[in-house]
Amino acid sequence: MVSLSVCGRSPVVCSIILCSYLDAFDKMLAPEFVSHTKLLPGHKPDREGYKRTIAEYAATFSNRRFIVEEQVAEADKVVSRVTAHATHDRKAFLGVAPTGKEATYKTIFIHRISGGKIAEEWSLGTVGPKMMGQHLEQEERERERIEQELIVARDIQHTSLPKEVPQLEGWQISPYYQPAREVGGDFYDFHLLSEGRLGLVVGDATGKGVPAALVMSTTLGMLQLAARALDFPSPGEVLKQVNETLLARIPSNMFVTCFYAILEPESGRLSYANAGHDLPYLWHSGECEELRARGMPLGLMPGMGYEEKETVLQGATAPSSTLTAWLRPTTRKERCSAFRACRRSCPSSLRRRARWGRHYSRSSTPS
C-alpha cells in the first residue's frame, strides 16, 4: 500500500480537483510523467503536453466541479472514479462550438505513483463520446440550416427570373436555365424598351446561397429601373448607372458580372456592353465570333465606363445568326451537352476558351 498526503489529500485527488492550477502539477507530476490517454491534437503525452491539455480544458469550461466518487489504492496504483460538472461556454472544444450549458462527465483514472509523485496515467471517460455526440448534433443542425437557406435562395432566384419569353416576329429567343446543386447568382432577363427594342441581360453575382440570390435579385431590379429611367438607353449607360447604384448596396467582397445587349428587331442591329462577364459567341455563315467589349464587373469600383460595340444579326452580312451567352455548366455531362453545337462550328481556339463558358443561350434567327 502507498499512502501519500498533499494538503491533506492524496496527490491523485489534488491533481483532479486542482486541474486548473497548473503550478500544482509541478509538485504532483514526476519529471518522467507519461500519459497513456490520448491528449488533445498536437499535445505530446509528456508532462508539458499534459499540462497544456489541462490548460485547454480550463480555458474552455467554466464552473468546473469535481467529485471523487470512489478511490482505491493498491501497491503503486491508485484508481479513482470521478464525476465532473462544467459549463462549456468559453470556446470551441474538439470541434464543438460552445453550448453555454452545463454538462456532466464521468471518468475513471488509474495513476502509478513513483517517488511520491504521479509517474503514469491511464483514463477512460465520457468526455470524448459526449463531445462527439454534440459535434454530430451541431453538424446536423448546420446541414438543416444550409438546406433551408438553399430553399430560400432557390425561391428568390426563381421568383426573380422572367416568367415569359418575349415573342418577336421573325426571331426565336430560347433561354435554357438549369440551376446547379448549389444555388448561385446566375440570372437572365428581358427588357421591353421604346421603339420596339429589346434589352437582353445575362449575368452572375459572386457567391452562393441566399447572399448571391439577394444580390442577383437586387441587380435585376436595378437593371430594369435603369433601362426604363433613361429616355433612349444604351448598354454602356445602363451598366454605368447600375454600377454606381450597386456599389453602395452590396457587400464589399461581392460583385456582379453582366452582359447587356439591345436588339433592334427591324434592322437586326445589336449593340452591347460587357461588365466582366464571360464572352458571348455569335454564329453566322458557319463562323464563330467572340463579342468583345471592355468593362469592369458591377459593384467593384466607382466611376467605371463601359465600352459599347455593335453587330448586325441579319441581312447580307449574316443571313442566319445565333447569339449565345453562357451561364455556368456544373458537370462534365452538362458541359458536353451545352457545348455540342459550339464544338461543331467553333474554331479550336474558341472551343478551348468556351469550355468554361456558361449555360444560358439566346438564339436569334430572323426569317
Buried (B, 14 or more C-beta within 10 A) or exposed (E): EBEBEBEEBBBBBBBBBBBEEEEBBEEBBBEEBBBEBEBEEEBEBBBEBBBBBBBBBBEBBBEBEBEBEEBEBEEEBBBBBBBBBBBBBEEEBBEBEBEEEBBEBBBBBBBBBBEEBBBBBBBEBBBEEBBEEBBEEBEEEEEEEEEEBBEBBBEBBEEBBBEEEBEBEEBBBEBBBEBBEEBBBBBBBBBEBEEEBBBBBBBBBBBBBBBBBBBBBBBBEBBBBBBEEBEEBBBBBBBBBBBBBBBEEBEEEBBBBBBBBBBBBBEBBBBBBBBBBBBBBBBBEEEBBEBEBEBBBBBBEEEBBBBBBBBBBBEEEBEBBBBBBBBBBBEEEBBEBBBEBBEEBBEEEBBEEBEEBBBBBBBBBBE
